[in-house]
């Protein structure tokens, strides 16, 4: 049986940061799209704050990706 890798909030945050940077979007810009503070975006990206499924769906929409993007970005998650 192959080993299943469980992703944590730091890996999800790294994927959010990578996609935001790909779009040349600032933390402030993403915060406006999500209707949260830029500090909240910082907490998501650093993994200091876990992200709810509902919020992750909003992030995916704001970053123009499907929600599974955050779970299949293996190369991003190994930065």
N, C-alpha and C positions, 0 to 999 in steps of 0.2 A: 504494500500500500504506500502511495506517495505521501510525503509530508505536506500537510496543509499549513500555509503561512497565514497567521492571524495578523491583520493590520491593526495598528493602534492609532490613536489620535494624532501622533506626530507624523506618521506616514500619510495619513489623509491630509493633514495640514501642509505637508511638503508638496503634495499633488495640487492642492489649491493654489499655493504660491507659484508653482511652476506654470500652471495654466494662466494665472493672472499675468505673469511676466510675459508669456508668449503673446498675450493680447496687448502688451504695453499699457496695462491698466494699473494705476496706483492703488494702494490700499484704500485711500480716500474714495477713489472712483468706485471700487467694488463696494465699499461701505454704503455709498449713496444708492447703488443698485439694490442692495439688500435691506436698506432702511435700518442700518445699525451704525454704531460708531466705528471709526477706523481702528480704535483700540480693540474692539471685538474681532475685527478681521485679523489683527496682529495675534490675538489669543488663539484663534482658529489655526492660523498658519504655524505658530510655534508649538501647538499641541498643549498649551497650558489649559485650554478649555475644550472639552469634548463638544462635538457638534451633533445636534439631533438629526434624525432622519429627515424631518421636515425642513430644517435649515439647510441640510446638504442638498436637498432637492432645489431649493431656491438658489444656492450657490451654483449648482450645475446649470440651471437656467440662465443665471447672470453671466456665466462663463461660456455659454453656448456649447455645452457637452452633455452627454447622457450621464446619469448618476454612476453607471458602472465605470466610467473613466477613472474615478478616484480609487477603484479597486483593481485596476489592471495596468496601472502605470508603473510597472516593475522597475524600469530603468530610472524613473524619477525618484522612486522610493529608496534607491540605494545611493543617493548623492552623499 
